[in-house]
Amino acid sequence: MKTNIYTKDVFDIAIGGEITPHQLGYSFPAEFALHSATWLSWPHKEASWPGKINTIFPAYSEFIKYVALGEDVHINVKDESMKVFAVEHLEAAGVDQTKVFFHFFSTNDAWCRDHGPAFLINPEADQKKVLVKWDYNAWGDKYPPYDLDNQIPIKIAEFRNVPCFKPGIVMEGGSVELNGKGTLLTSEACLLNPNRNPHLSKKEIEEYLIGYYGAENILWLNDGIIGDDTDGHIDDLTRFVNPDTVVTMVEHNKADENYAPLKENLDLLHKLRLENGKQMNIVELPMPREIIHEDMRLPASYANFYISNHAVVVPTFQDKNDDRALEILTSCFPDRKVVGVNSLDLIWGLGSFHCLSQQEPFV
């Protein structure tokens, strides 16, 4: 049943911070729900892939090819020159260009999961889709400047002509994982880090998660994987594959630095409960071998897959566990094609396909 409260005046009040999207009946769908599009920001920052940026475009374009098989792909670029460069790489990868749309929205970097908008929906409302523009500070002011990235949600809201909520706190898309039924997974290492919102308590952060993602059951894990410069994003750790099931990274080698934190998170997952009070189904994913670049361990993780309408695109690392990870994820997604794309060069940028993308839900 529709209601008459979804008026411009109400949205003006809501956007002013007096009413949250949750109070208006909006929520953030699970990634495995139907998309209308995927949003990307074309990579161009040499410092993110020092000495290697020219090697990442084949894998990045292959990723886009699989996504475009089932939905539109919107790509932020700086100018016509960057668009032409992108088109050349997409053509070389065999991407269906009729599904790709470019926008002259300049960015500082490519990590659209974190600087892009969070789309929320309410199928019962006259205004069925809104978005949230969180503040973005490049993971605790690690990689300035980020002023252009911080404006991307506003530009997308204007393009889509939808209301744009601005909570006024730092939050990144890779730090949260939702099942679409009211449960949100995150990590204390990231959201409680003083380099994000030092003025907020854990309870206050939960209030923002409830108000601006529409979740009601907040579950906290602890530390992230070694080498993760985001301070523990959940999208390298644990992901929902359906409303009741997560896949979570595990390390079987007790001598590996990731063994203890991943075992601690696994133990926590067994104790946590979903919004309906039930224990979640837990599927274990093995970690790839450690990948070192200039004496630094890179955050290689099979959990950084992206769920598109047609395919689940999984980063692979020329590792003995690649095939096992793809086999496990294939069993989790019977209605989608699970494909591995070599991410050895991409991971030099300390992220992969999920970090680079943001879904726009269909409603």
C-alpha angles and dihedrals in degrees: 000000000000122000132209096231093090095090131134090254092055092048090049089055092044094049087051087065100255096107126033126219088245090059088054092052099259126138140172111255122224115265090244090062117099116288129210090197149342122236124214138172112219111243114247108139108111092195091063091059102024110204091350110068094107090058097058101065099081092056092040091051092046088054090053091049092059094044092049091057088076110020147013119280120213116197127194113218134173100231147331092288092058090046092053090048090051094047091054092055093044091051090050089053093049095246117171097246093195087073095051123089125184127210126193093230108138119221137187093221144356105256100113094164088070105031096035125089128273107234116212127188140200111185091194096056128089086231097051099180134043133162138221122223107203119190113261124205102170095261099311099336091298097136115029139212103059101145094116093047089052091061098051097094091052092052092048091048089053091048092049092039093227132136114272119212118204113196091180098227133103115263133152128207092229091060095067135056122188134191096205092241100082105285123115125187122203141147132252091216090066110029095039093046110122090227090073114041108348091169093062129081123218090258092051091050089051089054090056091048090052095043099044104030097035093233121141103184112061117193121191128207123185128230130007129227123291114273095025105137091192090074095246113332112194092225090074092048119034132006135184113237093178133356093278104032137070132185113215133188119248133183116210097188106090091200092060118100090231095056098085101042093044092048089050091052092047090052090049092051090056089056099043122091134213125240089272093054094253127127112251123242108251124208117187122224119196120234119241118240117282114278115205127199120180091341092309125113112233120223097247110171135157088214090076091083123134122227111215127173093262106025145019105226112207126192112236128192108197086263134145089243095055094091093044092051091050091048092052093047092046088059089051096052109044092162097053138057111249112211132179120220121190107255100174092113096036092055089063083077088058094247144061143200100321092047090052098051142060124193125224109209124229117239 
